[in-house]
Amino acid sequence: MADVPTELFIDILSRLPVQSLLRFRSISKSLRSFIDSHTFTKHYLKNSFSIKIILRHNYDLYQLDFSNLTTHVKFSVPLNINLFNPNIDLLGGSCNGLLCISNGVSEIAFWNPNIRKHRVIPYLPIPRNESDFRLSKCVHGFGFDQSACNYKLVRVSFFEGIRHIMFKTQVRLFSSKTNSWKALPNIPYALYSTQPVGVFVENSLHWVVTRNRSQPCLIVAFNLTQEVFNEVPLPEIQMADNVKGFQIDVSLLGECLCMTVNHVSVRHHTTKVEVWVMKKYGFRDSWCKLFTFEDSCFNKPLRSLKPLCYSSDRSKVLLEVKGNLYRDCKKLFWYDLKSEEVTCVQGIPNFNETMIYVGTLLPPSLPIDNYNYIKA
C-alpha cells in the first residue's frame, strides 16, 4: 500500500462497511491506530455508507440498517436495568458513532454499539423541585469539541414558578477530559418544544426556546468550544389566515441544520408542516424551504413530523411521523422530493423514539489523535 496516495487510500477505506474495517484493523498497528482516530472518522462520517437507525419501543432498543429498513435487531444494553423503571433513555443524540444512554436512575454511559464498548460517566441526579419552582423539563445534548478533542454532554433543566409567572433555566456541562460536571450560568430562556435532545451541527448544540411564554419561539445554539449560547437567525415565516400560530422544531438533515414549522389551527391540530434547511450555517439568507406538507398527506390528523435523513441518491427524505391521537406511536415514511409522494415504510413496528447514527469503530474513551499520515 506504500505506493497508493494517502488521499486515495483514505477514500477507499472510508467507503467500506464497519465489518470490513474491523478485519483491516488486525493487519498492522499503524492501520489500526489510523482507523481508530478522529482524523479517519471525519472522512468516514462524510461518506456515511454505514448509516444506522436506533428505535426505542417502550423499554427496548432496536437497530435498523439504513440499506434494509425491514429488519430490526434488538440491542443488549450495557447498563444496569431498574426493575421498577426499566426504561433506557437516549440522551443528547449521537456523535461520531457514539450514543449517550442512561437508565434514568444511576448510570449514564457513552456507548458504541458497533464495537460493544461503553464508558460509564459520573451520574448527575435529576434536580429536585424547589420551594417556589418545580422542574418542568430536562433535556440533554451530546457533541464533540474538535478544537479541544473533548466529548461534552450538556444538560438543560427548566423550572417554572408555581404560579407560572417566573422561570429559571439551569445548565450543567460534562467534560470527558476532566471526567466531571460543572455548573454554567443560568440562561434567560424557557424550553419550548418537547424535543428531548440537542441537535449537533457546526460544533454547537441546538434547542427551541422562548424568552417568555408570550413571545415567539426561537432557536439557540450552545457553542461547545466557547461554552456560550447564541441565537440562530430565523427566516421570515408567513402564517396562514386560518391558523392560530406555529411551532418549530430542529433536527439534522444531511449536514445542515433543519427546522420544521408546524402551523397549528384553533383546535390545536397541525394543518401543514414546512421543512427548512440552513444551507450555510449562521446566515439567515441561507434558509431554504425544502418542501411543505398538508395534513391530508398522511390520511390522519398529524401531530409531529421530523426529517431524519436523505436516501443514498438524495431523491427522498426519511421522515418520523406521529399522528394526533394521544395513543398513536410513530411511523417511518419516505417523501419523494420530485414526485412529492409520501409512502409508509412497511414491516417496522410502532416506536416511541428514533435516532440516526453512523457506525464507526471509535472507542467511547478519548483518543490521542495525531495521525497525519499512514504507514501501511
N, C-alpha and C positions, 0 to 999 in steps of 0.2 A: 504493500500500500504506500510505500515511500514515494513512488513516482506520481501518485494521484494528488492533484492540487487540493490544498486544505479545504477551500470553499466547496469544491465538488464533493469531497468526502463527507463533509458535514451535511450537505444537502441530501446525499444518498442515505445516510444514517437517519436523518430526520423524517424520512418518508417510510420508515419501517415500523411495523406494529410493535407494541411493548414486548410481546413474547419473543420476537426475534432479537430485540435489544438485550433481553435477559441472557440469551445464549452468547451474544457477542461480548458481553462483559467478562466472560471467562477466558477470552483469548489472551489478554495481556493486562497488566496492572495499569498501564497508561491509558488504554482504551476504556477500562472500567472507570478510571478516575474522570475521564472526559465525559462519558455517558452520564455519570452521576452529578456533573457540575451544572450550575445555573447557566453557564455560557451555552452549553448544548441545549438545555431545556428551553431557552428563549427561542432557538431555531425550531425546536420540536413543536412548541406551542403555536408558532406562526403557521406551520403546515396543518396542524390539527387533524391528523389522519387517525387519531385514536380517541375520538370523542365518546364519552360515556354519559349516561343519564342515570341519576340516582332517583328512585321513587321511594317515598315513605308512605306506607299504608298501615294506619293505626300504629302498632308497636314494631313493625318490621321494616327493614330497608332492603330494596332490591336494586339490581343494576341491569340496565339495558345497554347493549352496544348500539351506537347510532346507525351502523350499517344494517342492523337487524332489529327492528323495533317490535318484533313479535315474541322474542324470547327473553324472559327475565329470570335472573338468578338471585336467590336470597343471600344476603350477607350474614356472616357471623361477626358481630360487632365486638371489638376488643375492650369492652368496658363492663364493669360490674352492673348487673341489672337489678333494679329495685323491684321486688315482687309486688309492692303496693302501687308503684308507678313505673311500669316497665317501658315507658316511652324513651326513645332516643331522639335528641334534638340535633338538627343540623344548624350549627351556629355559624354565622358570619360568611357563608358561601364557600367557594373553593378557590384555591390559588396554587399554581404550579403543580397540579395533580394531587394536592393535599386537601383534605376535608377537615373542618373543625367540628367535632361532635361532643355531646355531653349527655350524661344520664340524668341531668336535671337535679341531682341530689348531692353528689360528692366528687364527681370527676369531669374534667374537660381534657380532650386529647386532640393533637394534630395527628392525622391518620392518612396513610397512603394505602388504599385498598388493593392496588395492583401488586405491591410487594408485601402486603400484610404486615406492615410495621406501623407502630404508633408511638407517640410520646405524650405521656400524661403531664399536664402543666398544673401549676398551683390553682386550686379551685377558689373562685371568688363567690361567696354566698350571695344569693339574691337579696337586695336591700329590703329592709322592713319598712312598713308604714310608720310614719312619724305622727306626732300629736296633731298637727294641722294639715298634714298631707298624706295622701295614700298613693301607693305605687299603681300607675295605670298601665304602663308598657315598659318592656325591657327588650332591647334589640342589640344585635352584635354585628360586627364587620371584621373580616379577616383578609389580610393582604401582606405583600412582601415589599419592604422598603429596600429597593435595589441599591440605592446610594450607600446605605449602611449595612447591606447584606443581613437584613433582620426581619423576621416574621413578626407581625404585630396583630393583636386582637383588640378591638375596641368594643366597649360596652356602653350603651347609652340608656340611662334609666330616666323615665319621665314620671314625675309626681304631680298630681293635681291637688289643689286645695279642696278641702271638704265641701266648701260652698261653690266650687268650680270658678272662683274668681281669680285665684292666683295659681301659679305653677312654678316648678323648677325642674331643670334637666341636668342630671349628673353625668359625667363622663369619666370612665376608667380605661386605662391603657395597659395592655400586657406586652412586654418585650421579650423575645426569645433570647436575646443576648444577655439580659440581666436575669431572666427567668423569674420575673416579678411583675406585679401590678403597681401602678401609680395613679394618683388622682390628678385629673386635669381640671381647669376652671369650668364652672357651670356655663352652659350656653343659653342665650336668650330665645330659644326656640322650643316649640311644643311638637312632639312627634305627631304626625298627622295620619299617615296611611298605616295599614296593617302589615306592611312589608316587614318581615322578620329579620332580614339580613341586609347588610350594606353591600352595594354594588361596586366592585373594584374595577376602576377604569383610570388609566393615566396616573398611577401612584396615589390615587385618592379613593376613599370610600364614600358612597352617596346614599342619602336618605331624603324622603319627602317630609317637610316640616312646615310649620306656620309660625309667625311671630306671636299671634294670639288667635283665639277661636273665630274672631270676626274678620280676619284678614285672609286674603288668598293664600293658597299653599305655594311653596317654592321648593327648590332642590338645594341642599347644602352638600359640600364636599369636604371631607376631612383629609388633609394632606398628611401622608404618613411620615414624610421627612421633616416638614416644618411643625407638624403636630398642632395644626390650627384648622378652624372651619372657615370656609369661604362659600358665598352664594354663587350658584351657577346661573348665568343669564338664560332666560326663557324666551321662546318665540311669542309672537302675538297669536293668541288663541281666540278664534271667533266662536262665540256662543250662540247657538240657535235660539229662536224665539220661544220654542215650546219646551225648553228645559229649565230646570231650577238652577243648575250650576254644573260644574265639572270637578272631577277628582283626578289626580295624576299619580302615577307610579313610575318607578325607574327599573331598568334591567340592563343587561349587557346583550347586544346583538352584533355578532361579528366582533370587531374590536372597538365598537362605538358605544357611547352612552345612548341608551334608548329610553324614550318616555312614552307611556300610554296615557291618553286623555279620555276619561270616561265621562260622557255627557249624561247627566242624571235628570230624570223627569221629576215632576212634583211628587209622584208616588214612589220616589226613590228607586225607580227602575232605570237601568242603563239603556239608553236609546241608540247610541252609537259610540264607537271607540275609534280614536285616531292614534296611529303609531308614528312617532317621530324619531329620527336618529340625528345625533350631533356629529357631522362628518369631520369637522375639525375641532377638537376639544377646546373648550373655553371661549369659542367665538359664537356669539348669538346668531349672526347671519348664516352660520353653517348648519343650523337646524333645518332638516328637510322632512316633510311629511311623506312617509313611505307608502301608507295606504290607510283607508278608512273602512270600518265595518259598520253595517247597520245591524240592529238587534235581530232582524229576521234571518240573518245568515245561518244561525245555529238552530233554528226551529224550536227554540225555547227561550224564556227570559234569561238574559245574560247578567251575571254578577261581576265577573272579573275576567281579564284576559292578559296574558303575559307572553311576549315573544321569547323563545328560548334560543334558537339558532337557525342559520341558513342550511339548506340542503347542500350537498357537496358541489353542485353546479350553480348554487346561489339562485336557482329559479323559484324556490319555495322557502317558506318560513314555517318552522315548527312552533305551534302555539300551545300554551297551557290555558285551558278554558274551564271556568266554573259557572254553573247555572245559578239562577237567582233564588232557587228554593234552598232553604236552610240545610236540609239533609243531603243536598247534592254534593258529590265528590267531584274531583277534577278529571278532565279528559284531555287527551292529546289530539290536536288537529293539524293538518297541513293546509297552508294557504298558498295557492299558486299566484305568483306576482303578475304573471302575464294574463292568464285566463280569469283571475280573481275568483276562482272556485275554492270552496272550503270542503275538505273531506276529513272524516274522523279516522284516526288510527285504530285499526281493529286489533283484537287479541290482547289488549292490555287492560288489567282490572282497574277499577276506580282507585284513585290515590288521593292522599291528603296534601302532599308536597312533592315538588320535583326540583332537581338541581343538575346543571350541566357541569361536567369537569373533563379535563383532558388527561388520559392515562400517561403517567411518567414513571420514572424509576427513582425520583428524588426521595431520599430518606426524610423523615419528619424532623430530624435534627439539623442544625445549621452546618452548611458545608464550608470548606476552605476553597474558595472559587478563584483560582489564579491560573487557569489553564488557557494560555494564549496560543498554543499550537498543539498538534497531535504527534506523538511518536508511536507509530504503529508498524 
